[in-house]
């Protein structure tokens, strides 16, 4: 349990299981289309309950103000020598498959750290990342990896993610604020996950999700999307393939 002078308490879900049902009480502003990833719809809502030792929750009095969730998986199985290009979607599938099959977990992947809109700008994201690192480390894993969704990338959707990640401030830290939090915490940027999340739907789906016409072939810039959404009017569908950035936090020596 971690407390601060501001009265915010951070614990794991295992320590406070009564908060499991309250993870979505946080005021957040994710774009509507982000709620239609089929892998996420099938598994994400189960992560905190299935892996309570790998998730953290912050409260201010009785109010839930932040959450962080991760999924453990075995990074030593064949085919997992490299962090996957399918990022967020793939590690979630690995984690649930490994639990079902009884595979030993060696690593955990952070899936989200979300702070209530009223609590942004207070340094809580830094504390939640530190708490998540600590929680995963206590489970004996050597690393916490994260398919990071850079905070400001949506403002420049046509810039390739690799180019965006290379941008630095004069002090050498990443220009993107959320990548900077990870690097300051000891994380190392490893590679791009070019297809971390894939969301497809009919053109009517996308019109409903975004309020945009989706009436022309080609790339459509959608508010909140890190890259354009590809629209195909002849086949009545549009597809969003989101890139993320793999960051590795080393927690302990493998021999420790």
N, C-alpha and C positions, 0 to 999 in steps of 0.2 A: 504493500500500500504506500502511495506517495502523496504527501500533502504539501501545500504551499501556503504562504502568508495570505494569499487571496481567497483562501477557503475552498479551493478546488481540490478534490480528492481523486486520485487515479488508482484503479485496481484492475486486476484481471477479472474476466467474467467468472472464472472458477471461484474466486474469492467472494463474488457477489452475484450468485446465479439469479437472484431476483430481478436483476437488471436486464437479463437476456431478452425479455419480451418488450423492452423499452428502447431498443437500439435505434428505432426509426422515429423517435420523438424529436430528434434534432432538426432544427430549421435549416434546410439546405436548398441549394439552387441548381442542382444538376439538370441539364437539358432533358426534355421529355424523351428524346430518342434514345438516350443512354439507358433507359429502363427496358429496352427491347432486345438486349443481347440474349440469345437463347441459352447459352451456357450459364450466364449470370442468373437468368430467370429460373433455371433448374437447380442451381446449387448455392448461389451466393447467400440466400437468406438462411441457409442451414449452417454456415461457417461458424458463427459464434457459439451456437449450441453444440455442434459436433467437436469443436476444438476450443473449449473455453479457456484452457491454459495458454493459448496462443493469441488471445484477444484482450484488449484493454478498454476500459470505459472510464470517463471522467464525469464527476458530478459536482455541482455547486449547490450545496444543500440537498434538496430532493430533486433537483433538475438535472437531467442528463444533458451534458454540454459537448461531449466529444466521444468518438469511438475509434478504435483501431482493430483491424482483423487481419489475421494471417492464417495460412494453411500449411501444415507440415507435409513434406514429401521426401521420398528417397531419391537423391540426386546421383546415386551410384549405379542405378539400374541401367542395362543396355539401352542405348538410344537417348540417354539423358546426359551425355558427356558435356554438352553445351546448353546454356540457357536457351529456351525455345523461342523461335521467331513468333510463335503464336501466344507468347507472353501470358497475360492475365487469364485468358481462356484456358490455356494448356495446363498451367500449374494447378489451377483449381480442379481440373479433371484428374490430374496425377494424384493430388492429395486425397480426394475421395476414393479413387481406385486403390491407392495404397492402403488406406484404412480398411477397406472392405476385404482386401487380400492378406492383411496382416503384415505388410512390409514395414520394416523399421524405417523411421523417418530420420534423415540426416541434416535436413535444411528446412527452412520455412520461407514462404513467400508472402510478403505484405500485400494485401488486397485493397485495403483502403485505410486512410486516416481522414476522418471527416470531423470538422469543428463547426459547432452551431454558429450561424451567421452573426448572432449577437456577441460572440466571443472571439471573433477574428481580430487580429492585431494585438493580441495579448501574449504572444509567444507560446500559446497552448499547443500549436502543431509541433514545435520543437520538443516539448515535454512529452507529448503523446508518442512521438517517434522514439525517444529515449526509453519510455516505459515499454513500448512494444519490443525494442531490442532486448531489454532486460528480461521480459517475459519469455521470449524465445530462447535466450541464453540459458535461463534456468531449466529449460527442457533438455539441455545438453547438446543443442545443435551448434554446429560450427559457424553457421552463417545465417543471416537474414538477407534475402534477395528481394528486390522490389521492382516491378514493372511500373516505373514512375510515369505519371501523366503530368507533364510540365504545365505549370499554372497559366502561363501567358501564351502558350503556343497557339491557342484558338484565335488569337489576334492576328496571326500570320499564317493562315492555313496553307498557302501555296509555297511556303519555304520548306524544303526537305528537312525532315527531323535531324538528319546527321549534321546539316549546316547549322540548324538552330542550336543543337547541343554544343557545338564548338564555340559559340559566342561566350566571351568572358568579360568580366569587369576588370578595371585596372589592377585590382588586387589579386587577379588570377582565378577568382571564384566564378562559377557559372552565372551568366546574366539572368537566367530564370530563377525566380525566388524559391520554388519548391525543390528544384535540383540543388540549389544552394544550401537549403536546410539539410538535405541528405549528405552532401559533401562535408559540411561543417561537422556533422555528427560522425564522420569517419567513413562514410560510404565512398565507394569507388565506381565511377561510371564505366561499365564494361562494353556495352553494345546496344544497338537499336533492336527492339522487338517490332518488326515492320507490320505484323498482323496480330497485334496483341488482343484485339477485340473486333469481331465482325458482326455487323448488324445489317440485315437485309429486310426488305419489305416491298409491298406493292407501292405504286405511286400514290394511291389513295392513303396508304399507311403514312407515307412520308409527308403528305399534305396535312394530314391530321396531326402528326407529331410536331411539325415545324411551322405550319401556316404559310408555307411557300408553295408556288404553283407546280413545280416539278413538271413542266410542260416542254422542256427542251433537252435534247441529248447532250451528254457531256458532264463536266464537273460542276457541281452546285455548292457554293459556299453557304454553310448552315451555321448560324450562331451557336457557339459552344463546341463546334467540331474542330478537331486538331488539323484535319485535312479535308479537302472537298469530298462530297458524296457523289458517287458516279451514278448518273441517271440514264436509263435506257428506255425510251418511250415505246419502241417497237415491241419490246418484251415486257413492258409494264412492271419494271422493278427498278429499285435504286439500292445501292450497296455502299455502306460506310466501313472502311477498313482502317481502324485506328492504330497508329504506331505509338509505342511507349519507349521508355528508356530503362534498360536494365542497370540497376545500381546494386552493388554487393556490399554488405556490412559484415566484416569479419568479426565474429564474436569470441572465438577461442581458437587455439591451435588444435588441429585434428588429433594430435597426440595427447592433448591435455586430458 
